[in-house]
Amino acid sequence: MGISKLYSVKDGGDLSPLDCKNINLILSEMSISDIPKEQLTNVMDYLVVALNNNSVDHSLVSKLDTLLESLQSTVG
């Protein structure tokens, strides 16, 4: 299902651990310009939770942290 699963739970819903693993992998290859404007806050919120809970594969942390920093400087 990929990134669309994250987009679909913007207004509520659940993501399984497998969903999160797949989403993290996809997000690690994305830049802020790849994310629809209406999803920026959703993705930022997801990354904050995922990174704070240490639920991200160690090899992806740096890339996701960089994406989060870009989102925070853009969204506020």
C-alpha positions as CSV (number, residue, x, y, z in Angstrom):
1,M,0.0,0.0,0.0
2,G,3.0,2.3,0.6
3,I,2.8,6.0,1.3
4,S,-0.9,6.2,0.4
5,K,-1.6,4.4,3.7
6,L,0.0,7.2,5.7
7,Y,-1.9,9.8,3.6
8,S,-5.2,7.9,4.2
9,V,-4.8,8.0,8.0
10,K,-4.3,11.8,8.1
11,D,-7.7,12.2,9.9
12,G,-7.5,9.1,12.0
13,G,-6.7,5.4,11.7
14,D,-4.0,2.9,12.5
15,L,-0.8,1.9,11.0
16,S,0.6,-1.6,11.6
17,P,4.3,-2.1,12.3
18,L,4.7,-3.5,8.8
19,D,3.0,-0.4,7.4
20,C,5.4,1.8,9.3
21,K,8.4,-0.1,8.2
22,N,7.3,0.3,4.5
23,I,6.4,4.0,5.0
24,N,9.8,4.7,6.6
25,L,11.6,3.1,3.7
26,I,9.6,5.1,1.2
27,L,10.0,8.4,3.1
28,S,13.7,7.9,3.4
29,E,13.9,8.2,-0.4
30,M,11.6,11.2,-0.7
31,S,12.3,14.9,-0.5
32,I,9.8,17.6,0.7
33,S,8.9,18.4,-2.9
34,D,7.6,14.8,-3.3
35,I,5.0,15.3,-0.6
36,P,1.7,16.9,-1.4
37,K,1.2,20.2,0.4
38,E,-1.9,19.0,2.2
39,Q,0.2,16.1,3.7
40,L,3.2,18.0,5.0
41,T,1.9,18.4,8.5
42,N,0.7,14.7,8.5
43,V,4.1,13.4,7.4
44,M,5.9,15.7,9.9
45,D,3.7,14.5,12.8
46,Y,4.3,10.9,11.8
47,L,8.1,11.4,11.6
48,V,8.2,13.1,15.1
49,V,6.4,10.2,16.6
50,A,8.4,7.5,14.8
51,L,11.8,9.0,15.5
52,N,10.9,9.9,19.2
53,N,9.8,6.3,19.8
54,N,12.9,4.9,18.2
55,S,10.8,2.8,15.9
56,V,12.8,3.6,12.8
57,D,15.4,1.2,11.4
58,H,18.8,2.6,12.4
59,S,20.0,2.8,8.7
60,L,17.1,5.2,7.9
61,V,17.3,7.6,10.9
62,S,19.6,10.1,9.3
63,K,17.6,10.4,6.1
64,L,14.3,10.7,8.0
65,D,15.7,13.2,10.4
66,T,16.9,15.4,7.5
67,L,13.4,15.2,5.9
68,L,11.8,16.1,9.3
69,E,14.1,19.1,9.6
70,S,13.1,20.3,6.1
71,L,9.4,19.8,7.0
72,Q,9.8,21.7,10.3
73,S,11.5,24.6,8.6
74,T,8.7,24.7,5.9
75,V,5.6,24.0,8.0
76,G,6.7,25.7,11.2
